[in-house]
């Protein structure tokens, strides 16, 4: 039963934190199209932009965005020629300085990401990639996956089924000892969030991604067994 004070006191509902996206692209038409689709899908999100690598770093320092959508070909500073090295260096800096930042790479030059494979493998935040030639619905899917800290990299930048020892341990504990993530974390002496991070990396290598009416864990086990990673 409620007491009198509880009946008269107004309820204060928690307000959702406002999210911020940063879009980095020096092509006005592409930038405009990206902004339009994002504003339709995420009307409550504050969206800021940058057209150079230097400006992008300044915006991130000022706004601490929840998500960065970044092209790979851009000028280092205003007035300079756009080239892939600037975008790759910016991306590496972001992953080094902000290891949990959610990132979407939107570029026509996704194959150059192979040079950043070690940094991508170690990144703890969401990391997805979409080619500029793909439909805008694919961009929205990659944004959603990145915000949920999922991983998607194109096949062109993968070098076969290369799983780190810790990722292999997760597969062994899960599918040969039938352990759940909490128990796996205890056995590996890591936090549960780290185990979940390992799962995102494993699924990207095995090309197991969310699909309606499909269980990710079962699909991962099937693919791992097909690849000979577990007995």
Secondary structure, 3 states (H helix, E strand, C coil): CCCHHHHHCCCCCCCCCCCEEEEECCCHHHHHHHHHHHHHHCCCCEEEEECEHHHHHHHHHHHCCCEEEECCCEECCCCCCCEHHHHHHHHHHHHHHCCCCEEEEEECCHHHHHHHHHHHHHCCCCEEEEECCCCHHHHHHHHHHHHCCCEECCHHHCCCCCCCHHHHHHHHHHHHCCCCHHHHHHHHCCCHHHHHHHHHHHHHHCCCCCCCCCCHHHHHHHHHHHCCCCC
